[in-house]
């Protein structure tokens, strides 16, 4: 029975980043492109067409927050590539509390009891506009 206690702990500490993305079309999608063709823009390029507004969320309680931001940016690039964009005009990068508490169970050796601790992690949100630069 005690060996099953370690499975949730291993999963929590494994480094899996929870991520998701959504989009709202505001233009015409194009054929998908490789993710490697997506360029991030912080200022508007000279001539472009808007395809979609994209929002990506990523979070993990036990990983360096820069890695979480990088995962959210990668997610937004993947979504943009699937819509045929060749760029993303970055609108916002921010923090948000993760929706669920993360719990850790510590088994007490030689007994049938355990200590449960919990914490809320911080997630990151990246928002941008999928664009096609001409």
Secondary structure as a PSIPRED ss2 file (coil, helix, strand):
# PSIPRED VFORMAT (PSIPRED V4.0)

   1 X C   1.000  0.000  0.000
   2 X H   0.000  1.000  0.000
   3 X H   0.000  1.000  0.000
   4 X H   0.000  1.000  0.000
   5 X H   0.000  1.000  0.000
   6 X H   0.000  1.000  0.000
   7 X H   0.000  1.000  0.000
   8 X H   0.000  1.000  0.000
   9 X H   0.000  1.000  0.000
  10 X H   0.000  1.000  0.000
  11 X H   0.000  1.000  0.000
  12 X H   0.000  1.000  0.000
  13 X H   0.000  1.000  0.000
  14 X C   1.000  0.000  0.000
  15 X C   1.000  0.000  0.000
  16 X C   1.000  0.000  0.000
  17 X C   1.000  0.000  0.000
  18 X E   0.000  0.000  1.000
  19 X E   0.000  0.000  1.000
  20 X E   0.000  0.000  1.000
  21 X E   0.000  0.000  1.000
  22 X E   0.000  0.000  1.000
  23 X E   0.000  0.000  1.000
  24 X E   0.000  0.000  1.000
  25 X E   0.000  0.000  1.000
  26 X C   1.000  0.000  0.000
  27 X C   1.000  0.000  0.000
  28 X C   1.000  0.000  0.000
  29 X C   1.000  0.000  0.000
  30 X C   1.000  0.000  0.000
  31 X C   1.000  0.000  0.000
  32 X C   1.000  0.000  0.000
  33 X C   1.000  0.000  0.000
  34 X C   1.000  0.000  0.000
  35 X H   0.000  1.000  0.000
  36 X H   0.000  1.000  0.000
  37 X H   0.000  1.000  0.000
  38 X C   1.000  0.000  0.000
  39 X E   0.000  0.000  1.000
  40 X E   0.000  0.000  1.000
  41 X E   0.000  0.000  1.000
  42 X C   1.000  0.000  0.000
  43 X C   1.000  0.000  0.000
  44 X C   1.000  0.000  0.000
  45 X C   1.000  0.000  0.000
  46 X C   1.000  0.000  0.000
  47 X C   1.000  0.000  0.000
  48 X E   0.000  0.000  1.000
  49 X E   0.000  0.000  1.000
  50 X E   0.000  0.000  1.000
  51 X E   0.000  0.000  1.000
  52 X E   0.000  0.000  1.000
  53 X E   0.000  0.000  1.000
  54 X E   0.000  0.000  1.000
  55 X E   0.000  0.000  1.000
  56 X E   0.000  0.000  1.000
  57 X E   0.000  0.000  1.000
  58 X E   0.000  0.000  1.000
  59 X E   0.000  0.000  1.000
  60 X C   1.000  0.000  0.000
  61 X C   1.000  0.000  0.000
  62 X C   1.000  0.000  0.000
  63 X C   1.000  0.000  0.000
  64 X C   1.000  0.000  0.000
  65 X H   0.000  1.000  0.000
  66 X H   0.000  1.000  0.000
  67 X H   0.000  1.000  0.000
  68 X H   0.000  1.000  0.000
  69 X H   0.000  1.000  0.000
  70 X H   0.000  1.000  0.000
  71 X H   0.000  1.000  0.000
  72 X H   0.000  1.000  0.000
  73 X H   0.000  1.000  0.000
  74 X H   0.000  1.000  0.000
  75 X H   0.000  1.000  0.000
  76 X H   0.000  1.000  0.000
  77 X H   0.000  1.000  0.000
  78 X H   0.000  1.000  0.000
  79 X H   0.000  1.000  0.000
  80 X H   0.000  1.000  0.000
  81 X H   0.000  1.000  0.000
  82 X H   0.000  1.000  0.000
  83 X C   1.000  0.000  0.000
  84 X C   1.000  0.000  0.000
  85 X C   1.000  0.000  0.000
  86 X C   1.000  0.000  0.000
  87 X E   0.000  0.000  1.000
  88 X E   0.000  0.000  1.000
  89 X E   0.000  0.000  1.000
  90 X E   0.000  0.000  1.000
  91 X E   0.000  0.000  1.000
  92 X E   0.000  0.000  1.000
  93 X E   0.000  0.000  1.000
  94 X E   0.000  0.000  1.000
  95 X E   0.000  0.000  1.000
  96 X E   0.000  0.000  1.000
  97 X E   0.000  0.000  1.000
  98 X E   0.000  0.000  1.000
  99 X E   0.000  0.000  1.000
 100 X E   0.000  0.000  1.000
 101 X E   0.000  0.000  1.000
 102 X E   0.000  0.000  1.000
 103 X E   0.000  0.000  1.000
 104 X E   0.000  0.000  1.000
 105 X E   0.000  0.000  1.000
 106 X E   0.000  0.000  1.000
 107 X E   0.000  0.000  1.000
 108 X C   1.000  0.000  0.000
 109 X C   1.000  0.000  0.000
 110 X C   1.000  0.000  0.000
 111 X C   1.000  0.000  0.000
 112 X C   1.000  0.000  0.000
 113 X C   1.000  0.000  0.000
 114 X E   0.000  0.000  1.000
 115 X E   0.000  0.000  1.000
 116 X E   0.000  0.000  1.000
 117 X E   0.000  0.000  1.000
 118 X E   0.000  0.000  1.000
 119 X E   0.000  0.000  1.000
 120 X E   0.000  0.000  1.000
 121 X E   0.000  0.000  1.000
 122 X E   0.000  0.000  1.000
 123 X E   0.000  0.000  1.000
 124 X E   0.000  0.000  1.000
 125 X E   0.000  0.000  1.000
 126 X E   0.000  0.000  1.000
 127 X E   0.000  0.000  1.000
 128 X E   0.000  0.000  1.000
 129 X E   0.000  0.000  1.000
 130 X E   0.000  0.000  1.000
 131 X E   0.000  0.000  1.000
 132 X E   0.000  0.000  1.000
 133 X E   0.000  0.000  1.000
 134 X C   1.000  0.000  0.000
